[in-house]
Amino acid sequence: MSGNGARQLPEIEAKVLAGERLSGEDGLALLQVTNLPWLGFLADTVRRRKRPEREVTYVVGRIINYTNVCWVKCTFCAFYRLPGHQDGYVLSREEIFQKIQDAVDHGGTEVLFQGGLNPALKIDYFEEIFRAITGRFPVHIHGLSPAELIYLAKVSRLSLRETLLRLKSAGLGTIPGGGAEILVDDVRQAISPLKDTVEEWLDCMRTAHQVGIPSSATMMFGSVETAAQRVEHLLQLRSLQEETGGFTAFVAWNFQPDGTELKGKRASAFDYLRTVAVARLMLDNFDNIQASWLTQGPKVAQIALHYGVNDLGSTIFEERVVSAGGTKFMASREEIERVIADAGYAPRVRNTRYEILR
Ligand code: SF4
């Protein structure tokens, strides 16, 4: 890079090595770096400081996309079907139980329960199914991202806090950070104008953390946002984490254009690795940075282990939302462990709260 940003880089390196917090300007300069190995060195330095053990974790889990019915029409989404569409579905209890049984049979401890904003499903549906799941299976429910929760509160005529407390008592353990996309309202207006605002997303996470439901945080990049807006997103997450400490991990994934209204190009592996490394450097109060196996595949996810990543997320038996956009990677336990071991780390199975199981 050239100009002021290039002059800034030695200062940024000194700050990272001294363990000082980086500014938004620093983040922006780093997002323009083309010397990827140098960025990897910095991110790996922070990763080793936070996670000195030569281990990479993952969770054995299964995604359940319980419904594809959704009225929000995000332009980057190829998964949803509008209410009344002939291809719309809601999984039956039996189908859900069968999928969870399959996960449990494979050593699964986590169910990621995520779907569209379906006007037919109110709080009693979720309370019932969560109680049924936790009553039958020894699994942790990681479910319902902020867009689903905010809408569920609205259609159920409850406050967000009450909704979260009722779901928690029914068995909801943690919340996935999906739907964050880019936490800048101009970007949200451009790609998902009917979805929650930045303030609503942050407030949902804040409330969840306050009532004792931790969450992960995500970033979907590579659609229409600028580098400065990616940095703004990271600063929003860092600031809320400072306030609540409720984020367990951060995961970045790039926009999957196939079959979407938005269309566009898929971000390169270079852009992905650079973005992940910058996230590791900016999010100094996050313990875990996760690679997106689903969108990047095993090879790039493996390289990301040297760019600040210390976790490979969940095994993937089946997933529909992201894969509807053209990505088809599956991740078995054997494959995940091979990828981790080949990169020089010991694979460790964790639970959803990032406690090591074995
Ligand atoms: S991304 Fe989620 S909220 Fe947006 S259209 Fe797809 S299913 Fe609906």
Residues whose N, C-alpha, C, O or C-beta is under 5 A from the ligand:
A	BS01	SF4	C70 V72 K73 C74 C77 Y80 G115 G116 L117
